Each structure stands twice: as C-alpha cells, then as structure tokens.
Amino acid sequence: MSDEVDDEADASDASDAPAKPERPASSERSGKPEKKPAKKKRAASAPARHAETTDGASVRAVRVSRWYGKVTAISDVSLHLGPGIWGLLGPNGSGKTTFMRMVAGQIKPSTGKLTVCGEAPFGNPEVLRRIGYCPEADSLYDELTGLEFVSAMAELSGYPPAVAKKRAKDALEEFGLADAMDRAMGGYSRGMRQRAKLAQAIVHDPDVLLLDEPLTGTDPTSRQAILESLRRRATAGALVLFSTHVLPEIEALTDRVLLIARGQVVAQGEMQEIRELLDEHPHHIRVQCDRPRVLASALLASEEGVVALHFPAPDLLEVRTWQPDETYRAIAAQVVEKGLALRSMTSPDANLEALFHYLVERANRGAGTGADAGGGGHVKLESAAEKAAYQQQLAPGGGA
C-alpha cells in the first residue's frame, strides 16, 4: 500500500488541491473566504471537473516500453482509451501490472510517451489527483481502522479532515464495510481488505480509475456491488481500466478489451471481435468416456467440421474441429444414443492462455498487433486461407 500513499502524497503537495475548482473564476484569490465554496465544488462528482482541464478522462500511449535491466516488461505499446470501462486481459506475468503502474504515475516509461488526461502522470500532482488506483498487492496499515485509512487517503488528495471523513464513510458504505469501518484492518478478511482498497481508490472521485485484479477474494454479493459501482462511475464519464486474467469478470462488466501478452498489446476491440479470433484455428475438445473409439467413429461419420482425432489415453478422445458448437452438440447426442459413460468434456482452448498463445504466434508471423496497428485494433488473417493451410498440414504426409 506504500505505493498508494506515495501517489496520494504527491497529490497533496499540489497547491491546495481542494481550491483548484475555483481557479477559472478567480485564479488569484487565496484568502480564507474563498476556501469554503472551493471545498463544496471539490466534493462534486468527477464529470464536473472535466471542464477544468485541457483533456477529459483518457489514457494515451505512443510506442511505450518499459524494461528492468535486461528484462522487457512492456514493449512498444500504442493505444488510446477514452471514457467508459476497458478490460485489460492477460496471463500472469504478461505486463498488466507494469502498464497499470505507469498509468498511475508510479514509474516512468523507459521510452515512448504516456499521457493521462492529456499530461504525463509521473511526478505530476495535478494529474495524480485525478487518478484512483487499487493495486493487486495487499499491504495495508493493519493498525489503522478502515475509516482512518480511507480518511487519510482522502486528506492526501487535498480534502480537509471533516470532509475527508465524510467521504471515507460514504466510500466504505458503498462497498459494504459500514459495520467494519471502525475495526482495525489487521482483522479484516481478504475480501474486506480488497474492498477497503477499492474505497480508497474512489474516495476522491477520480476521472481515471485503475483496478488491478480488484475482485480477488471477494464474495458474490460484494462482487455485484463492486461491478455496479464501476458501471455508475463509467456512466458518469470516468475511465475505468480493469485488469484481470479471468475472462468472465470482464464479460460481466464490459465488451471493450485489450489483450496483452509478453508485454505487447496483441489485440484490442470488442469482445465479440476477440472471440472471432478463436474461429481462425481448430478448437480442441477432450472427452473422457468408457468407449472413446466408438464416439470417434460416430463423429467422423456425422461431423464435417472434425479435422483430426487423437487418443492420448485408453479412455480419452481429443477432437479437433472447425465447428465447436456443432461438435459439442454432436458429442452430447452420441453419448446419449450410444449409451456411453461420460466422465468429462473439456477444452484446452476455452481459456485466455490459449487465446494469448495463438495471438502471440500470429504476431510473430507478422499478422499485426493492436500496438503496431497504430492504436485501433488487430489485423485479421483470411480464415479460409488459414484453414486450408492447416488442413493441408493435418492431411497424411502434410507434416502434421
């Protein structure tokens, strides 16, 4: 949590942050009579602050890279995100957290240009006070109560103590910690600690909200409350960047995603467009049953989309198919018709790891990525051509 304190401390060093909304009316006033209305305006919702700056809620990266010694964490990333909810998807170790920390202003890019709300975030208190960050790391101040902690974060954003405490109570209540806010955080469960981190991230109504694996350890009820809060903020004009490696978490929140692997953005766009990439190579389906060869014979006789069958174990059949939906239905029908004892049916392709591996291979073959496509999306290959080439490889003597 020390990173959060450092960021908020930077924001508190800005020249009297709560008075900033009064600047357009009278930038030279500094007397006490002017502070009272400034506090009221600072407590307004995030969209009210958009007009004060040269740029609204946005994140823009132009050929950004970040490395640690000889290790490259982020490589040549270019993108532009506007208001709304964006999912940042990637396997563990793909560079998601490093990208988040650069956007949060905690570390600088090694090369390239990164701006948040139109300005570079690193060492910039004016930008930092517009950013809310919930890191994945859990290092809270266990001796503080939830209310003391979130109030301190609000004060570091420039609010006076009384206002900070009121906003902290509201934020904690929003995430279901009303009954626990006066308890020391050392006694919080993992899910409660996660919600306390979320409360400090939103207590100052940020324009850009960065959430790194925010649903870790939370129960279904808490997850629903968190997702509803994020939707409200996005509707009000905020930019929410939600990082996870769990696809259903993003699907429940937004259909706009970035896929990052090996430090590169390998795809960017709507979820349906990303899913269509899976249709450019055959799906693998693994069926464990008592008579896999009987099932295989039936599938070969009835399913045109099946291109290969493999028996890795006596009770296991692996199917490769261009038509996964039809093949799943055919397998279910044959299991019933033949009276097979089905033990399991799984797909190694039905996860992000498989999609990332495929997209990275595409990028290595020169198909293009979201980064080198100039900030707009991905370049699709011709499905028919890919299928024909793959089927040729699977044919006898084709080199499969």
Contacts in CASP RR format, 6 or more apart in sequence:
PFRMAT RR
TARGET T0000
AUTHOR 0000-0000-0000
METHOD contacts of the structure
MODEL  1
MSDEVDDEADASDASDAPAKPERPASSERSGKPEKKPAKKKRAASAPARH
AETTDGASVRAVRVSRWYGKVTAISDVSLHLGPGIWGLLGPNGSGKTTFM
RMVAGQIKPSTGKLTVCGEAPFGNPEVLRRIGYCPEADSLYDELTGLEFV
SAMAELSGYPPAVAKKRAKDALEEFGLADAMDRAMGGYSRGMRQRAKLAQ
AIVHDPDVLLLDEPLTGTDPTSRQAILESLRRRATAGALVLFSTHVLPEI
EALTDRVLLIARGQVVAQGEMQEIRELLDEHPHHIRVQCDRPRVLASALL
ASEEGVVALHFPAPDLLEVRTWQPDETYRAIAAQVVEKGLALRSMTSPDA
NLEALFHYLVERANRGAGTGADAGGGGHVKLESAAEKAAYQQQLAPGGGA
1 135 0 8 1.000
1 137 0 8 1.000
1 138 0 8 1.000
1 139 0 8 1.000
1 140 0 8 1.000
1 141 0 8 1.000
1 197 0 8 1.000
2 139 0 8 1.000
3 101 0 8 1.000
3 104 0 8 1.000
3 106 0 8 1.000
3 133 0 8 1.000
3 135 0 8 1.000
3 137 0 8 1.000
4 133 0 8 1.000
4 135 0 8 1.000
4 153 0 8 1.000
4 197 0 8 1.000
4 200 0 8 1.000
5 153 0 8 1.000
5 156 0 8 1.000
6 106 0 8 1.000
7 104 0 8 1.000
7 105 0 8 1.000
7 106 0 8 1.000
7 128 0 8 1.000
7 131 0 8 1.000
7 133 0 8 1.000
8 128 0 8 1.000
8 153 0 8 1.000
8 156 0 8 1.000
8 157 0 8 1.000
9 156 0 8 1.000
10 123 0 8 1.000
10 125 0 8 1.000
10 128 0 8 1.000
11 17 0 8 1.000
11 125 0 8 1.000
11 128 0 8 1.000
11 129 0 8 1.000
11 156 0 8 1.000
11 157 0 8 1.000
11 158 0 8 1.000
12 125 0 8 1.000
12 155 0 8 1.000
12 156 0 8 1.000
12 157 0 8 1.000
12 158 0 8 1.000
13 125 0 8 1.000
14 20 0 8 1.000
14 125 0 8 1.000
14 126 0 8 1.000
14 128 0 8 1.000
14 129 0 8 1.000
14 158 0 8 1.000
16 158 0 8 1.000
17 42 0 8 1.000
17 125 0 8 1.000
17 129 0 8 1.000
17 157 0 8 1.000
17 158 0 8 1.000
18 35 0 8 1.000
18 38 0 8 1.000
18 39 0 8 1.000
18 42 0 8 1.000
18 158 0 8 1.000
18 159 0 8 1.000
18 160 0 8 1.000
18 163 0 8 1.000
19 30 0 8 1.000
19 34 0 8 1.000
19 35 0 8 1.000
19 38 0 8 1.000
19 42 0 8 1.000
20 38 0 8 1.000
20 42 0 8 1.000
20 52 0 8 1.000
20 126 0 8 1.000
21 38 0 8 1.000
21 41 0 8 1.000
21 42 0 8 1.000
21 44 0 8 1.000
21 48 0 8 1.000
21 49 0 8 1.000
21 52 0 8 1.000
22 29 0 8 1.000
22 34 0 8 1.000
22 37 0 8 1.000
22 38 0 8 1.000
22 41 0 8 1.000
23 52 0 8 1.000
24 52 0 8 1.000
26 34 0 8 1.000
39 159 0 8 1.000
39 160 0 8 1.000
39 163 0 8 1.000
41 48 0 8 1.000
42 158 0 8 1.000
42 159 0 8 1.000
43 159 0 8 1.000
43 163 0 8 1.000
43 167 0 8 1.000
44 205 0 8 1.000
45 205 0 8 1.000
45 236 0 8 1.000
46 57 0 8 1.000
46 205 0 8 1.000
46 206 0 8 1.000
46 207 0 8 1.000
46 233 0 8 1.000
46 236 0 8 1.000
46 237 0 8 1.000
46 238 0 8 1.000
47 236 0 8 1.000
47 237 0 8 1.000
47 238 0 8 1.000
49 130 0 8 1.000
49 205 0 8 1.000
49 207 0 8 1.000
50 56 0 8 1.000
50 57 0 8 1.000
50 207 0 8 1.000
50 237 0 8 1.000
53 117 0 8 1.000
53 118 0 8 1.000
53 130 0 8 1.000
54 118 0 8 1.000
54 119 0 8 1.000
55 115 0 8 1.000
55 117 0 8 1.000
55 118 0 8 1.000
55 119 0 8 1.000
56 83 0 8 1.000
56 117 0 8 1.000
56 118 0 8 1.000
56 207 0 8 1.000
57 82 0 8 1.000
57 83 0 8 1.000
57 84 0 8 1.000
57 117 0 8 1.000
57 130 0 8 1.000
57 207 0 8 1.000
57 208 0 8 1.000
57 237 0 8 1.000
57 238 0 8 1.000
57 239 0 8 1.000
58 80 0 8 1.000
58 81 0 8 1.000
58 82 0 8 1.000
58 83 0 8 1.000
58 115 0 8 1.000
58 116 0 8 1.000
58 117 0 8 1.000
58 118 0 8 1.000
58 208 0 8 1.000
58 239 0 8 1.000
59 79 0 8 1.000
59 80 0 8 1.000
59 81 0 8 1.000
59 82 0 8 1.000
59 103 0 8 1.000
59 114 0 8 1.000
59 115 0 8 1.000
59 116 0 8 1.000
59 208 0 8 1.000
59 239 0 8 1.000
59 241 0 8 1.000
60 79 0 8 1.000
60 80 0 8 1.000
60 81 0 8 1.000
60 113 0 8 1.000
60 114 0 8 1.000
60 115 0 8 1.000
60 118 0 8 1.000
61 77 0 8 1.000
61 78 0 8 1.000
61 79 0 8 1.000
61 80 0 8 1.000
61 109 0 8 1.000
61 112 0 8 1.000
61 113 0 8 1.000
61 114 0 8 1.000
62 78 0 8 1.000
62 112 0 8 1.000
62 113 0 8 1.000
62 114 0 8 1.000
63 76 0 8 1.000
63 77 0 8 1.000
63 78 0 8 1.000
63 111 0 8 1.000
63 112 0 8 1.000
63 113 0 8 1.000
64 74 0 8 1.000
64 76 0 8 1.000
64 77 0 8 1.000
64 78 0 8 1.000
64 102 0 8 1.000
64 109 0 8 1.000
64 111 0 8 1.000
64 112 0 8 1.000
64 113 0 8 1.000
64 114 0 8 1.000
65 72 0 8 1.000
65 74 0 8 1.000
65 75 0 8 1.000
65 76 0 8 1.000
65 77 0 8 1.000
65 109 0 8 1.000
65 110 0 8 1.000
65 111 0 8 1.000
65 112 0 8 1.000
66 72 0 8 1.000
66 73 0 8 1.000
66 74 0 8 1.000
66 98 0 8 1.000
66 99 0 8 1.000
66 102 0 8 1.000
66 107 0 8 1.000
66 109 0 8 1.000
66 110 0 8 1.000
67 73 0 8 1.000
67 74 0 8 1.000
67 110 0 8 1.000
72 263 0 8 1.000
73 95 0 8 1.000
73 98 0 8 1.000
73 263 0 8 1.000
74 95 0 8 1.000
74 98 0 8 1.000
74 99 0 8 1.000
74 102 0 8 1.000
74 109 0 8 1.000
74 263 0 8 1.000
75 262 0 8 1.000
75 263 0 8 1.000
75 264 0 8 1.000
75 371 0 8 1.000
76 264 0 8 1.000
76 371 0 8 1.000
76 372 0 8 1.000
77 99 0 8 1.000
77 260 0 8 1.000
77 263 0 8 1.000
77 264 0 8 1.000
77 265 0 8 1.000
77 371 0 8 1.000
78 265 0 8 1.000
78 370 0 8 1.000
78 371 0 8 1.000
78 372 0 8 1.000
78 374 0 8 1.000
78 375 0 8 1.000
79 258 0 8 1.000
79 265 0 8 1.000
79 268 0 8 1.000
79 370 0 8 1.000
79 371 0 8 1.000
79 375 0 8 1.000
79 376 0 8 1.000
80 375 0 8 1.000
80 376 0 8 1.000
81 239 0 8 1.000
81 241 0 8 1.000
82 239 0 8 1.000
83 234 0 8 1.000
83 237 0 8 1.000
83 238 0 8 1.000
83 239 0 8 1.000
84 234 0 8 1.000
84 237 0 8 1.000
84 238 0 8 1.000
84 239 0 8 1.000
84 240 0 8 1.000
84 254 0 8 1.000
84 256 0 8 1.000
85 230 0 8 1.000
85 231 0 8 1.000
85 234 0 8 1.000
85 240 0 8 1.000
85 242 0 8 1.000
85 253 0 8 1.000
85 254 0 8 1.000
85 256 0 8 1.000
86 239 0 8 1.000
86 240 0 8 1.000
86 241 0 8 1.000
86 242 0 8 1.000
86 254 0 8 1.000
86 256 0 8 1.000
86 257 0 8 1.000
86 258 0 8 1.000
87 241 0 8 1.000
87 242 0 8 1.000
87 243 0 8 1.000
87 244 0 8 1.000
87 250 0 8 1.000
87 253 0 8 1.000
87 254 0 8 1.000
87 256 0 8 1.000
87 257 0 8 1.000
87 258 0 8 1.000
88 96 0 8 1.000
88 99 0 8 1.000
88 100 0 8 1.000
88 241 0 8 1.000
88 242 0 8 1.000
88 243 0 8 1.000
88 244 0 8 1.000
88 257 0 8 1.000
88 258 0 8 1.000
88 260 0 8 1.000
89 243 0 8 1.000
89 244 0 8 1.000
89 245 0 8 1.000
89 247 0 8 1.000
89 250 0 8 1.000
89 257 0 8 1.000
89 258 0 8 1.000
89 259 0 8 1.000
89 260 0 8 1.000
89 352 0 8 1.000
90 96 0 8 1.000
90 245 0 8 1.000
90 259 0 8 1.000
90 260 0 8 1.000
90 261 0 8 1.000
90 352 0 8 1.000
90 356 0 8 1.000
91 245 0 8 1.000
91 261 0 8 1.000
91 352 0 8 1.000
91 353 0 8 1.000
91 356 0 8 1.000
92 245 0 8 1.000
94 260 0 8 1.000
94 261 0 8 1.000
94 262 0 8 1.000
94 263 0 8 1.000
94 356 0 8 1.000
95 260 0 8 1.000
95 263 0 8 1.000
96 212 0 8 1.000
96 243 0 8 1.000
96 245 0 8 1.000
96 260 0 8 1.000
97 135 0 8 1.000
97 136 0 8 1.000
97 212 0 8 1.000
97 243 0 8 1.000
98 107 0 8 1.000
98 263 0 8 1.000
99 260 0 8 1.000
100 133 0 8 1.000
100 135 0 8 1.000
100 210 0 8 1.000
100 212 0 8 1.000
100 241 0 8 1.000
100 243 0 8 1.000
101 107 0 8 1.000
102 108 0 8 1.000
102 109 0 8 1.000
102 114 0 8 1.000
102 121 0 8 1.000
102 122 0 8 1.000
103 114 0 8 1.000
103 116 0 8 1.000
103 121 0 8 1.000
103 131 0 8 1.000
103 208 0 8 1.000
103 210 0 8 1.000
103 241 0 8 1.000
104 121 0 8 1.000
104 131 0 8 1.000
104 132 0 8 1.000
104 133 0 8 1.000
104 210 0 8 1.000
105 116 0 8 1.000
105 121 0 8 1.000
105 122 0 8 1.000
105 123 0 8 1.000
105 124 0 8 1.000
105 127 0 8 1.000
105 128 0 8 1.000
105 131 0 8 1.000
106 122 0 8 1.000
106 133 0 8 1.000
107 122 0 8 1.000
108 122 0 8 1.000
113 120 0 8 1.000
114 120 0 8 1.000
114 121 0 8 1.000
115 121 0 8 1.000
116 127 0 8 1.000
116 130 0 8 1.000
116 131 0 8 1.000
116 208 0 8 1.000
117 127 0 8 1.000
117 130 0 8 1.000
117 207 0 8 1.000
117 208 0 8 1.000
118 127 0 8 1.000
119 126 0 8 1.000
119 127 0 8 1.000
120 127 0 8 1.000
121 127 0 8 1.000
121 128 0 8 1.000
121 131 0 8 1.000
129 157 0 8 1.000
129 158 0 8 1.000
129 204 0 8 1.000
129 206 0 8 1.000
130 206 0 8 1.000
130 207 0 8 1.000
130 208 0 8 1.000
131 206 0 8 1.000
131 207 0 8 1.000
131 208 0 8 1.000
131 209 0 8 1.000
131 210 0 8 1.000
132 201 0 8 1.000
132 202 0 8 1.000
132 204 0 8 1.000
132 206 0 8 1.000
132 208 0 8 1.000
132 209 0 8 1.000
132 210 0 8 1.000
133 201 0 8 1.000
133 210 0 8 1.000
133 212 0 8 1.000
134 197 0 8 1.000
134 198 0 8 1.000
134 200 0 8 1.000
134 201 0 8 1.000
134 209 0 8 1.000
134 210 0 8 1.000
134 211 0 8 1.000
134 212 0 8 1.000
134 214 0 8 1.000
135 197 0 8 1.000
135 212 0 8 1.000
136 212 0 8 1.000
136 213 0 8 1.000
136 216 0 8 1.000
136 243 0 8 1.000
138 190 0 8 1.000
138 193 0 8 1.000
138 194 0 8 1.000
138 197 0 8 1.000
140 149 0 8 1.000
140 185 0 8 1.000
140 186 0 8 1.000
140 188 0 8 1.000
140 193 0 8 1.000
140 196 0 8 1.000
140 197 0 8 1.000
141 149 0 8 1.000
141 185 0 8 1.000
142 184 0 8 1.000
142 185 0 8 1.000
142 186 0 8 1.000
142 187 0 8 1.000
143 184 0 8 1.000
143 186 0 8 1.000
144 152 0 8 1.000
144 184 0 8 1.000
144 185 0 8 1.000
145 181 0 8 1.000
145 182 0 8 1.000
145 183 0 8 1.000
145 184 0 8 1.000
145 185 0 8 1.000
146 168 0 8 1.000
146 172 0 8 1.000
146 177 0 8 1.000
146 180 0 8 1.000
146 181 0 8 1.000
146 182 0 8 1.000
146 183 0 8 1.000
146 184 0 8 1.000
146 185 0 8 1.000
146 188 0 8 1.000
146 196 0 8 1.000
146 199 0 8 1.000
147 165 0 8 1.000
147 168 0 8 1.000
147 169 0 8 1.000
147 172 0 8 1.000
147 181 0 8 1.000
147 182 0 8 1.000
149 185 0 8 1.000
149 196 0 8 1.000
149 200 0 8 1.000
150 168 0 8 1.000
150 171 0 8 1.000
150 172 0 8 1.000
150 181 0 8 1.000
150 196 0 8 1.000
150 199 0 8 1.000
150 200 0 8 1.000
150 203 0 8 1.000
151 161 0 8 1.000
151 164 0 8 1.000
151 165 0 8 1.000
151 168 0 8 1.000
152 164 0 8 1.000
153 168 0 8 1.000
153 200 0 8 1.000
153 203 0 8 1.000
153 204 0 8 1.000
154 163 0 8 1.000
154 164 0 8 1.000
154 165 0 8 1.000
154 167 0 8 1.000
154 168 0 8 1.000
154 200 0 8 1.000
154 203 0 8 1.000
154 204 0 8 1.000
155 161 0 8 1.000
155 164 0 8 1.000
157 164 0 8 1.000
157 203 0 8 1.000
157 204 0 8 1.000
158 164 0 8 1.000
158 204 0 8 1.000
159 167 0 8 1.000
159 204 0 8 1.000
164 203 0 8 1.000
167 203 0 8 1.000
167 204 0 8 1.000
168 181 0 8 1.000
168 199 0 8 1.000
168 203 0 8 1.000
169 178 0 8 1.000
169 181 0 8 1.000
171 199 0 8 1.000
171 200 0 8 1.000
171 202 0 8 1.000
171 203 0 8 1.000
172 178 0 8 1.000
172 180 0 8 1.000
172 181 0 8 1.000
172 195 0 8 1.000
172 196 0 8 1.000
172 199 0 8 1.000
173 181 0 8 1.000
174 199 0 8 1.000
174 202 0 8 1.000
174 225 0 8 1.000
174 229 0 8 1.000
175 195 0 8 1.000
175 196 0 8 1.000
175 198 0 8 1.000
175 199 0 8 1.000
175 222 0 8 1.000
175 225 0 8 1.000
175 226 0 8 1.000
175 229 0 8 1.000
176 195 0 8 1.000
176 222 0 8 1.000
176 225 0 8 1.000
177 192 0 8 1.000
177 195 0 8 1.000
177 196 0 8 1.000
177 199 0 8 1.000
180 188 0 8 1.000
180 192 0 8 1.000
185 192 0 8 1.000
185 193 0 8 1.000
185 196 0 8 1.000
188 196 0 8 1.000
190 216 0 8 1.000
190 217 0 8 1.000
191 216 0 8 1.000
191 217 0 8 1.000
191 218 0 8 1.000
191 219 0 8 1.000
191 222 0 8 1.000
194 214 0 8 1.000
194 215 0 8 1.000
194 216 0 8 1.000
194 217 0 8 1.000
194 218 0 8 1.000
195 218 0 8 1.000
195 222 0 8 1.000
195 226 0 8 1.000
197 214 0 8 1.000
198 211 0 8 1.000
198 214 0 8 1.000
198 226 0 8 1.000
198 229 0 8 1.000
201 209 0 8 1.000
201 210 0 8 1.000
201 211 0 8 1.000
202 209 0 8 1.000
202 229 0 8 1.000
202 233 0 8 1.000
206 238 0 8 1.000
207 237 0 8 1.000
207 238 0 8 1.000
207 239 0 8 1.000
208 238 0 8 1.000
208 239 0 8 1.000
208 241 0 8 1.000
209 230 0 8 1.000
209 233 0 8 1.000
209 238 0 8 1.000
209 239 0 8 1.000
209 240 0 8 1.000
209 241 0 8 1.000
210 241 0 8 1.000
210 243 0 8 1.000
211 230 0 8 1.000
211 240 0 8 1.000
211 241 0 8 1.000
211 242 0 8 1.000
211 243 0 8 1.000
212 243 0 8 1.000
213 243 0 8 1.000
213 244 0 8 1.000
213 245 0 8 1.000
214 226 0 8 1.000
214 242 0 8 1.000
214 244 0 8 1.000
215 223 0 8 1.000
215 226 0 8 1.000
215 244 0 8 1.000
215 246 0 8 1.000
215 249 0 8 1.000
218 226 0 8 1.000
227 252 0 8 1.000
227 253 0 8 1.000
230 240 0 8 1.000
230 242 0 8 1.000
230 253 0 8 1.000
231 253 0 8 1.000
233 240 0 8 1.000
234 240 0 8 1.000
242 249 0 8 1.000
242 250 0 8 1.000
242 253 0 8 1.000
242 254 0 8 1.000
244 250 0 8 1.000
245 352 0 8 1.000
247 351 0 8 1.000
247 352 0 8 1.000
250 257 0 8 1.000
250 271 0 8 1.000
251 271 0 8 1.000
254 271 0 8 1.000
255 270 0 8 1.000
255 271 0 8 1.000
255 272 0 8 1.000
256 269 0 8 1.000
256 270 0 8 1.000
256 271 0 8 1.000
257 267 0 8 1.000
257 268 0 8 1.000
257 269 0 8 1.000
257 270 0 8 1.000
257 271 0 8 1.000
257 274 0 8 1.000
258 265 0 8 1.000
258 267 0 8 1.000
258 268 0 8 1.000
258 269 0 8 1.000
259 265 0 8 1.000
259 266 0 8 1.000
259 267 0 8 1.000
259 268 0 8 1.000
259 274 0 8 1.000
259 352 0 8 1.000
259 355 0 8 1.000
259 356 0 8 1.000
259 359 0 8 1.000
260 266 0 8 1.000
261 356 0 8 1.000
261 357 0 8 1.000
261 359 0 8 1.000
261 360 0 8 1.000
262 360 0 8 1.000
264 360 0 8 1.000
264 363 0 8 1.000
264 369 0 8 1.000
264 371 0 8 1.000
265 369 0 8 1.000
265 370 0 8 1.000
265 371 0 8 1.000
266 356 0 8 1.000
266 359 0 8 1.000
266 360 0 8 1.000
266 362 0 8 1.000
266 363 0 8 1.000
266 369 0 8 1.000
266 370 0 8 1.000
266 378 0 8 1.000
267 273 0 8 1.000
267 274 0 8 1.000
267 277 0 8 1.000
267 359 0 8 1.000
267 369 0 8 1.000
267 370 0 8 1.000
267 377 0 8 1.000
267 378 0 8 1.000
268 370 0 8 1.000
268 375 0 8 1.000
268 376 0 8 1.000
268 377 0 8 1.000
268 378 0 8 1.000
269 376 0 8 1.000
269 377 0 8 1.000
269 378 0 8 1.000
273 378 0 8 1.000
274 355 0 8 1.000
276 380 0 8 1.000
277 355 0 8 1.000
277 358 0 8 1.000
277 359 0 8 1.000
277 378 0 8 1.000
277 380 0 8 1.000
278 349 0 8 1.000
278 355 0 8 1.000
278 358 0 8 1.000
279 322 0 8 1.000
279 383 0 8 1.000
280 380 0 8 1.000
280 381 0 8 1.000
280 383 0 8 1.000
280 386 0 8 1.000
280 387 0 8 1.000
281 358 0 8 1.000
281 386 0 8 1.000
281 390 0 8 1.000
282 307 0 8 1.000
282 308 0 8 1.000
282 320 0 8 1.000
282 321 0 8 1.000
282 322 0 8 1.000
282 390 0 8 1.000
283 320 0 8 1.000
283 321 0 8 1.000
283 322 0 8 1.000
283 324 0 8 1.000
283 327 0 8 1.000
283 347 0 8 1.000
283 349 0 8 1.000
284 318 0 8 1.000
284 319 0 8 1.000
284 320 0 8 1.000
284 347 0 8 1.000
284 348 0 8 1.000
284 349 0 8 1.000
285 318 0 8 1.000
285 319 0 8 1.000
285 320 0 8 1.000
285 321 0 8 1.000
285 324 0 8 1.000
285 327 0 8 1.000
285 328 0 8 1.000
285 331 0 8 1.000
285 345 0 8 1.000
285 346 0 8 1.000
285 347 0 8 1.000
286 316 0 8 1.000
286 317 0 8 1.000
286 318 0 8 1.000
286 319 0 8 1.000
286 344 0 8 1.000
286 345 0 8 1.000
286 346 0 8 1.000
286 347 0 8 1.000
286 348 0 8 1.000
287 295 0 8 1.000
287 316 0 8 1.000
287 317 0 8 1.000
287 318 0 8 1.000
287 319 0 8 1.000
287 331 0 8 1.000
287 342 0 8 1.000
287 344 0 8 1.000
287 345 0 8 1.000
288 315 0 8 1.000
288 316 0 8 1.000
288 317 0 8 1.000
288 342 0 8 1.000
288 343 0 8 1.000
288 344 0 8 1.000
288 345 0 8 1.000
289 295 0 8 1.000
289 315 0 8 1.000
289 317 0 8 1.000
289 335 0 8 1.000
289 340 0 8 1.000
289 341 0 8 1.000
289 342 0 8 1.000
289 343 0 8 1.000
290 315 0 8 1.000
290 340 0 8 1.000
290 341 0 8 1.000
290 343 0 8 1.000
291 338 0 8 1.000
291 340 0 8 1.000
291 341 0 8 1.000
292 311 0 8 1.000
292 314 0 8 1.000
292 315 0 8 1.000
292 316 0 8 1.000
292 317 0 8 1.000
293 311 0 8 1.000
293 317 0 8 1.000
294 338 0 8 1.000
294 340 0 8 1.000
295 317 0 8 1.000
295 331 0 8 1.000
295 334 0 8 1.000
295 335 0 8 1.000
295 338 0 8 1.000
295 340 0 8 1.000
296 309 0 8 1.000
296 311 0 8 1.000
296 317 0 8 1.000
296 319 0 8 1.000
298 330 0 8 1.000
298 334 0 8 1.000
298 337 0 8 1.000
298 338 0 8 1.000
299 306 0 8 1.000
299 309 0 8 1.000
299 319 0 8 1.000
299 327 0 8 1.000
299 330 0 8 1.000
299 331 0 8 1.000
299 334 0 8 1.000
300 306 0 8 1.000
300 309 0 8 1.000
302 330 0 8 1.000
302 334 0 8 1.000
303 321 0 8 1.000
303 323 0 8 1.000
303 326 0 8 1.000
303 327 0 8 1.000
303 330 0 8 1.000
304 323 0 8 1.000
305 321 0 8 1.000
305 322 0 8 1.000
305 323 0 8 1.000
305 326 0 8 1.000
305 327 0 8 1.000
306 319 0 8 1.000
306 320 0 8 1.000
306 321 0 8 1.000
306 327 0 8 1.000
307 320 0 8 1.000
307 321 0 8 1.000
307 322 0 8 1.000
307 390 0 8 1.000
307 391 0 8 1.000
307 394 0 8 1.000
308 319 0 8 1.000
308 320 0 8 1.000
308 394 0 8 1.000
308 400 0 8 1.000
309 317 0 8 1.000
309 318 0 8 1.000
309 319 0 8 1.000
309 320 0 8 1.000
310 317 0 8 1.000
310 318 0 8 1.000
310 320 0 8 1.000
311 317 0 8 1.000
311 318 0 8 1.000
312 318 0 8 1.000
315 343 0 8 1.000
319 327 0 8 1.000
319 331 0 8 1.000
320 394 0 8 1.000
321 327 0 8 1.000
322 387 0 8 1.000
324 347 0 8 1.000
328 345 0 8 1.000
331 345 0 8 1.000
334 340 0 8 1.000
335 342 0 8 1.000
348 354 0 8 1.000
349 355 0 8 1.000
359 369 0 8 1.000
359 378 0 8 1.000
362 368 0 8 1.000
362 381 0 8 1.000
363 369 0 8 1.000
367 379 0 8 1.000
367 381 0 8 1.000
368 378 0 8 1.000
368 379 0 8 1.000
369 378 0 8 1.000
370 376 0 8 1.000
370 377 0 8 1.000
370 378 0 8 1.000
373 379 0 8 1.000
392 398 0 8 1.000
393 399 0 8 1.000
393 400 0 8 1.000
394 400 0 8 1.000
END
